[in-house]
């Protein structure tokens, strides 16, 4: 029936799902999801459901790791000073916190820094180098940046300072003049798992230093920060990342979590004892941790992650919460203007990637606004904030099928600088070059999908498949990039419906398959006429933190009228 309502249902196999579920001790609904993900073999499915740190890829083949471990171990033994410099996003701040904490615990003298969006900007900039050199370090370690910062790395080397670069961004052809370069994407790196972010690399480096020193430090307590960085940086949650994040999620939800995490959970209204999932990081923790770097100073985030005392953590989390509230308001304003400009310039159905810009826009939210444009138009989007001197700082996002870094490369003659990934990248440009950039970006990103495929439903919950239990849903975690939330279609009756969030959103109480559950639909409009109505509710399920995490709630993508299929 769901096909007649504008959705494509993945072909069900009830008998195989029941058989697999019986072998694994889970319901047929979640077993069917595993079948859709090519995990029909019970042993393969069990390995997926129970990822172990013992299965991590051997790090000995990571180019540069051995040299970096030996140099940092020497620094720890000799009492040398190590400056650690990280990017301002969650991956940068978590990797800086991980390495700083680990090295300090093993006796090193560490001075941590993080990039400032408004002073020096992204990367190992000249102000960043100056700040590091001011503390007279023997070693500088860059985290989540440095792959493209050859001049600053060379300048530090000439000053007699060894530089270790820990990064996962795309690698230029020119060799980097660093003592050690840890980046799985660099040519000649034999490390088989290529999709580890800087937090994971920093964790691996810290573990390697421990081995080089013969230290007994237990490194597992830092897996919570690895999980934060990995999910927030939208890394694929498979292989090593799945193993690391699964272990980290347990720490994030633990009663004895680090003080900064406890304070963060309180502000995100996640009840103690509730299991944490990938979506909690992506939509609750990540945006808060990024808020300081977007609007103020990311040092606040670094201090929160490293806080030892609950009172300090609550103070820092409170300030970050204020910044996150400000970020939401600023983001709404910039996004509204960006959408209006994009529609005026490109119409409702752009035939290529789009570039919008404005003076006075806050550069801290341009990436979020670009993502909103991608959602709206389905093409790559760049949002640029120009300052009073006519220098613009922009961020781009793209749907699947495009390579943003390559598109920026084709426009580099019009740019001051650029960097990033295939799906997300940043740039700076002078205002007189804006029109040329628009033309070049449009040429590099012709629209690929003039017709969008039907949205997919994984499982239609009803006669053959019962609604999964909360604990069954948890076995799929971490959910996110590379392991997306399953989409369910629930045949339900609306028991209650009311507007929430200044009337923008809809909160519903549904009865589906004999179960009552809460559901939320964003930007839903009027609700009074839906009470008592039978619907097909399409959406994703997650733990209901407001009810203690033992129940499920539905995030509604669409409420469909089943009579349309008759």
C-alpha positions in Angstrom: 0.0 0.0 0.0 2.8 2.4 0.9 3.9 2.5 -2.8 0.6 4.2 -3.7 1.2 6.9 -1.2 4.4 8.2 -2.8 7.0 6.0 -1.0 9.1 3.0 -2.1 9.0 0.1 0.3 12.2 -2.0 0.4 11.1 -5.6 -0.5 10.2 -7.5 2.8 11.3 -11.0 3.5 9.3 -12.0 6.5 10.4 -15.6 6.8 14.1 -14.7 6.6 13.7 -11.8 9.0 12.0 -14.1 11.5 14.7 -16.7 11.2 17.5 -14.2 11.5 15.8 -12.5 14.4 15.4 -15.9 16.2 19.1 -16.6 15.8 20.1 -13.1 17.1 17.5 -12.8 19.8 15.8 -9.7 18.2 12.5 -9.0 16.6 11.7 -9.5 13.0 11.4 -5.7 12.4 15.1 -5.0 13.3 16.2 -8.2 11.6 14.6 -7.0 8.4 16.6 -3.8 8.6 19.8 -6.0 8.9 18.7 -7.9 5.8 18.4 -4.6 3.9 22.0 -3.8 4.9 23.3 -7.1 3.5 23.7 -8.6 7.0 21.7 -11.7 6.4 24.4 -14.1 7.7 24.0 -14.5 11.4 27.7 -14.4 12.1 28.2 -11.2 10.1 25.1 -9.6 11.7 26.4 -10.6 15.2 29.8 -8.9 14.4 27.9 -5.8 13.4 25.7 -5.8 16.4 28.5 -6.4 18.8 31.5 -4.4 17.5 34.7 -5.0 19.5 37.8 -2.8 20.0 39.8 -5.9 19.5 38.9 -5.7 15.8 40.5 -2.3 15.2 42.8 -2.0 12.2 46.5 -2.5 13.0 47.8 1.0 13.3 51.4 0.1 12.6 50.9 0.7 8.9 49.9 4.3 9.4 52.5 6.4 7.7 54.2 8.8 10.1 52.7 7.3 13.3 55.9 5.6 14.5 58.0 8.7 14.1 55.3 10.8 15.9 55.1 8.4 18.8 58.8 8.3 19.3 59.2 12.1 19.2 56.4 12.7 21.6 57.6 9.9 23.9 61.0 11.6 23.9 59.4 15.0 24.7 57.6 13.4 27.7 60.8 11.7 29.0 62.8 14.9 28.7 60.2 17.3 30.0 60.0 19.2 26.7 57.1 21.5 25.9 54.5 20.4 23.4 52.1 22.9 21.8 48.9 21.3 20.5 46.8 23.3 18.1 43.4 22.2 16.9 40.6 23.4 14.6 37.6 25.1 16.1 35.0 22.5 15.3 34.1 19.4 17.4 36.7 17.2 15.7 39.4 19.8 16.3 38.5 20.4 19.9 38.0 16.8 20.8 41.3 15.7 19.2 43.1 18.5 21.0 41.5 17.5 24.3 42.4 13.8 23.8 46.0 14.4 23.0 46.5 17.1 25.6 45.0 14.9 28.3 46.8 11.8 27.3 50.3 13.4 27.0 49.8 15.2 30.3 48.8 12.0 32.0 52.1 10.5 30.8 54.2 13.3 32.1 54.5 15.7 29.1 54.3 19.5 29.4 51.4 20.5 27.2 50.1 23.9 26.0 46.8 23.5 24.1 45.4 26.0 21.5 42.4 26.0 19.2 41.8 28.0 16.1 39.6 31.1 16.2 37.2 31.7 13.3 37.6 35.4 13.7 41.3 35.6 14.3 43.3 33.6 11.7 40.3 31.5 10.7 40.5 27.9 9.8 43.8 25.9 9.8 47.3 26.4 11.0 47.3 30.1 10.1 50.0 32.7 10.8 48.3 33.9 14.0 48.1 30.3 15.1 51.8 29.7 14.5 52.6 33.0 16.3 50.6 31.9 19.3 52.3 28.5 19.4 55.8 30.0 19.0 55.1 32.5 21.8 55.2 29.6 24.4 58.6 28.4 23.1 57.6 24.8 22.3 60.0 22.0 21.3 57.2 20.3 19.4 54.0 21.5 17.7 51.2 19.1 17.0 48.3 20.2 14.7 45.0 18.4 15.1 42.4 18.4 12.3 44.4 20.9 10.3 47.8 21.3 8.8 47.7 19.2 5.6 47.7 22.3 3.4 49.6 24.6 5.7 53.1 24.2 4.2 54.4 27.7 4.8 53.7 27.7 8.5 55.0 24.2 9.0 58.2 25.2 7.2 58.5 28.4 9.2 58.3 26.4 12.5 60.9 23.9 11.2 63.3 26.8 10.5 62.8 28.0 14.0 64.0 24.6 15.3 60.5 23.3 16.2 59.4 19.9 15.2 55.9 19.7 13.7 53.6 16.7 13.8 50.5 17.0 11.7 47.4 15.0 12.6 44.7 15.5 10.0 42.2 13.8 7.7 41.5 16.5 5.1 42.5 16.1 1.5 46.2 16.1 0.8 47.9 18.5 -1.7 50.5 17.1 -4.1 53.3 19.1 -2.5 55.1 17.1 0.3 54.6 18.5 3.8 57.8 19.6 5.6 56.7 18.1 8.9 58.6 15.7 11.1 55.7 13.4 11.0 52.4 13.5 9.0 49.5 11.3 10.1 46.8 11.4 7.5 45.3 8.1 6.1 44.6 9.9 2.7 48.3 10.7 2.0 50.0 8.7 -0.7 52.0 5.7 0.6 49.9 5.3 3.8 49.2 1.6 4.3 46.7 2.1 7.0 43.7 0.3 5.6 40.9 2.2 7.2 40.8 5.6 5.5 37.8 7.3 7.1 39.0 8.0 10.6 38.7 11.6 11.7 41.3 13.6 13.7 39.8 12.5 17.1 40.3 8.9 16.2 43.8 9.6 14.9 44.7 11.6 18.0 43.5 8.6 20.1 45.6 6.2 18.1 48.6 8.5 18.5 48.2 8.8 22.2 48.0 5.0 22.5 51.1 4.7 20.4 53.0 7.1 22.7 51.9 5.0 25.7 53.4 2.0 24.0 56.6 3.8 23.2 57.0 4.9 26.8 55.9 1.6 28.3 53.3 3.5 30.3 50.3 1.8 31.9 47.8 4.5 31.1 44.3 3.2 30.3 43.3 5.1 27.2 39.7 3.9 27.0 38.3 6.8 29.1 38.9 9.1 26.0 36.7 7.1 23.7 33.7 9.4 24.6 35.6 12.3 22.9 36.4 10.1 19.9 32.7 9.4 19.6 31.8 13.1 19.7 34.4 14.0 17.1 33.6 11.1 14.8 29.8 11.6 14.6 30.0 15.4 14.6 32.4 15.4 11.7 30.0 13.1 9.8 32.4 10.2 9.4 31.0 6.9 8.1 30.0 4.8 11.1 31.4 1.5 9.8 34.6 -0.4 10.5 36.9 1.2 13.0 34.6 4.1 13.5 31.7 1.9 14.5 33.9 0.1 17.0 35.2 3.3 18.5 31.9 5.2 18.6 30.0 2.2 20.1 32.4 2.1 23.0 32.3 5.9 23.3 28.5 6.0 23.5 28.6 3.9 26.6 30.9 6.4 28.3 28.7 9.4 27.2 25.7 7.8 28.9 27.5 6.6 32.0 26.5 8.0 35.4 30.2 8.7 36.1 30.8 10.5 32.8 33.3 13.3 32.7 31.9 16.6 34.3 31.7 18.3 30.9 29.5 15.6 29.5 27.3 15.5 32.5 26.7 19.2 32.2 26.1 18.9 28.5 23.6 16.1 29.0 21.7 18.3 31.5 21.4 21.2 29.1 20.3 18.9 26.3 17.7 17.4 28.7 19.0 13.9 28.4 18.1 12.1 31.6 20.8 10.3 33.6 21.0 6.6 32.8 19.5 7.0 29.3 21.4 5.3 26.5 23.1 7.8 24.2 22.9 7.3 20.4 24.5 8.8 17.3 21.6 11.2 16.8 22.1 12.6 20.3 25.6 13.6 19.2 24.5 14.9 15.8 21.6 17.0 17.0 22.0 17.7 20.7 25.7 17.6 21.7 27.4 18.5 18.5 25.6 21.8 17.8 26.2 22.9 21.4 29.9 22.1 21.3 30.2 23.9 17.9 28.3 27.0 19.1 31.3 28.5 20.9 33.5 28.3 17.8 30.7 29.7 15.6 29.9 32.8 17.7 32.7 33.3 20.2 35.8 31.4 21.3 36.1 27.6 20.9 38.4 27.6 24.0 35.1 27.4 25.9 34.5 24.0 24.3 38.0 22.8 25.0 37.8 23.8 28.6 34.4 22.1 29.0 35.7 18.8 27.6 38.8 19.0 29.9 37.0 20.3 33.0 37.7 18.3 36.2 35.2 20.0 38.5 31.4 19.8 38.1 31.0 23.5 39.1 33.4 24.7 36.4 31.7 22.3 33.9 28.2 23.7 34.7 29.4 27.3 34.3 31.1 26.6 30.9 28.1 24.5 29.7 25.8 27.4 30.7 27.7 29.9 28.7 27.8 27.5 25.7 24.0 27.0 26.0 23.5 30.8 25.7 25.7 30.9 22.6 23.8 28.0 21.1 20.5 29.9 21.6 22.1 32.9 20.0 23.4 30.7 17.2 19.8 29.5 16.4 18.5 33.1 16.1 21.4 34.2 13.9 21.1 31.1 11.8 17.4 31.7 11.2 18.1 35.2 10.0 20.9 34.4 7.7 19.2 31.3 6.3 16.0 33.3 5.5 18.1 35.9 3.6 20.1 33.3 1.8 17.0 31.4 0.7 15.4 34.6 -0.6 18.6 35.5 -2.5 19.0 32.0 -3.9 15.4 32.0 -5.2 15.8 35.5 -6.7 19.1 34.5 -8.5 18.4 30.9 -9.5 14.7 30.3 -9.3 12.9 27.4 -7.6 14.7 24.7 -9.6 18.4 25.6 -10.1 20.3 23.9 -12.9 23.6 24.1 -11.1 25.3 24.8 -7.8 24.4 28.1 -6.2 26.4 30.8 -4.5 24.8 33.5 -2.2 26.5 36.2 -0.2 25.8 39.1 2.0 27.5 41.8 4.1 26.7 41.6 7.7 25.9 37.9 7.6 27.5 36.1 10.5 30.3 33.9 9.2 29.8 31.5 12.1 26.6 30.1 10.6 27.3 30.1 6.9 27.9 26.3 6.9 24.6 25.6 8.5 22.8 27.9 6.1 24.5 26.2 3.1 23.2 22.9 4.4 19.7 24.3 4.5 20.0 25.5 0.9 21.1 22.0 -0.1 18.0 20.5 1.6 15.8 23.1 -0.2 17.2 23.0 -3.7 19.0 19.7 -4.0 22.2 21.2 -5.5 25.6 22.2 -4.0 25.4 25.5 -2.2 27.9 28.1 -0.9 27.0 30.8 1.5 29.5 33.7 2.0 29.7 36.4 4.6 31.5 39.5 3.6 33.2 41.8 6.1 33.5 45.6 5.9 36.8 45.3 3.9 35.1 43.2 1.2 36.7 39.9 2.2 34.2 37.0 2.2 34.4 33.8 4.3 32.2 31.1 3.0 31.2 27.5 3.5 29.8 25.0 1.1 27.8 21.8 1.4 26.6 19.4 -1.3 24.3 16.4 -1.8 25.6 13.0 -2.8 27.2 12.8 -6.2 29.3 16.0 -6.2 32.8 16.7 -5.0 32.9 20.1 -3.4 36.7 20.3 -3.0 37.2 19.5 -6.7 34.6 22.2 -7.6 36.5 24.8 -5.5 39.8 23.7 -7.1 38.4 24.5 -10.5 37.6 28.0 -9.1 40.8 28.6 -7.2 41.9 31.5 -9.5 39.0 33.5 -8.0 39.7 32.5 -4.4 42.1 33.6 -1.7 42.1 30.1 -0.2 40.0 27.0 0.2 40.0 23.6 1.9 37.9 20.8 3.1 36.3 17.6 2.0 34.1 16.3 -0.8 30.9 17.0 1.0 31.9 20.1 3.0 34.5 22.8 2.4 35.3 26.4 3.1 36.7 29.3 1.1 37.6 33.0 1.3 37.1 35.4 -1.6 37.3 39.1 -2.4 34.0 40.8 -3.2 35.0 41.8 -6.8 35.5 38.1 -7.6 32.0 37.1 -6.5 30.4 37.0 -10.0 33.3 35.1 -11.5 33.1 32.6 -8.6 29.3 32.2 -9.2 30.0 31.4 -12.9 32.9 29.1 -12.3 31.0 27.2 -9.5 27.9 26.8 -11.7 30.1 25.3 -14.5 31.7 22.9 -12.1 28.4 21.7 -10.6 25.8 21.1 -13.2 22.6 19.6 -11.8 22.7 15.8 -11.9 19.3 14.8 -10.8 16.4 16.6 -12.4 14.0 14.0 -11.1 14.3 12.8 -7.5 13.7 9.1 -6.7 10.8 8.2 -4.4 11.8 8.3 -0.7 12.4 4.9 0.8 10.7 3.0 3.7 12.7 0.2 5.3 9.9 -1.6 7.1 6.1 -1.2 7.1 5.1 -1.9 10.7 1.8 -3.8 10.9 0.6 -7.3 10.5 4.0 -8.9 9.7 6.3 -6.7 11.7 5.7 -5.5 15.3 7.0 -2.1 16.5 10.5 -2.7 17.8 11.4 -2.3 21.5 13.7 0.5 22.6 16.5 -2.0 23.5 16.2 -3.6 20.0 16.6 -0.3 18.3 19.8 0.4 20.4 21.6 -2.6 18.9 21.8 -0.7 15.6 23.8 2.1 17.2 25.7 4.1 16.3 23.3 5.4 13.7 24.3 8.2 11.4 26.5 8.6 8.2 27.0 5.2 6.6 24.5 3.5 9.0 21.4 5.7 8.6 18.4 5.6 10.9 15.9 3.1 9.4 12.7 4.6 8.1 9.5 3.0 9.3 5.9 3.3 8.1 3.4 2.9 11.0 -0.3 2.4 10.6 -1.6 4.4 13.5 -4.5 6.4 14.9 -4.0 9.9 16.2 -5.0 10.2 19.8 -3.8 13.7 20.4 -2.2 16.5 18.4 -1.1 20.0 19.4 1.2 22.7 18.2 4.5 23.2 20.0 7.5 25.5 19.5 5.7 28.8 18.9 3.2 26.9 16.8 5.8 25.8 14.2 5.8 22.1 15.0 3.4 19.3 15.9 3.4 16.9 18.8 1.2 13.9 18.5 0.2 10.9 20.5 -0.2 7.9 18.3 -1.5 4.3 18.8 0.3 1.9 16.6 0.0 -1.9 16.9 -1.5 -1.7 20.4 1.4 0.6 21.5 1.2 4.3 22.4 4.0 6.6 21.4 4.9 10.2 21.1 5.6 11.7 17.7 6.9 15.1 16.5 6.6 16.7 13.1 8.6 19.8 12.2 6.9 22.7 10.3 3.6 20.8 10.4 1.0 23.5 10.5 -2.6 23.0 11.9 -3.4 20.0 14.0 -6.9 20.1 15.4 -8.5 18.2 12.6 -6.1 15.2 12.9 -7.3 13.9 16.3 -9.1 10.5 15.8 -7.9 10.1 12.3 -6.1 7.0 11.0 -2.8 7.7 9.3 0.3 6.1 7.9 3.1 7.8 9.9 6.4 7.7 8.1 9.5 8.5 10.1 12.5 7.4 12.2 12.4 6.0 15.7 14.6 7.1 18.6 14.7 6.8 22.4 12.3 9.2 24.2 14.7 10.9 26.6 11.9 12.9 28.3 10.3 9.7 29.5 13.6 8.1 30.7 14.8 6.5 27.5 12.7 3.3 27.9 10.1 4.3 25.4 10.3 5.3 21.7 9.4 8.5 19.9 8.8 9.0 16.2 10.3 11.8 14.2 7.7 12.2 11.5 8.7 12.8 7.9 5.1 12.6 6.7 1.6 11.8 7.8 -0.2 10.0 5.0 -3.9 9.4 4.4 -4.3 5.6 3.9 -7.6 6.2 2.1 -5.6 7.6 -0.8 -4.3 4.1 -1.5 -7.7 2.5 -1.8 
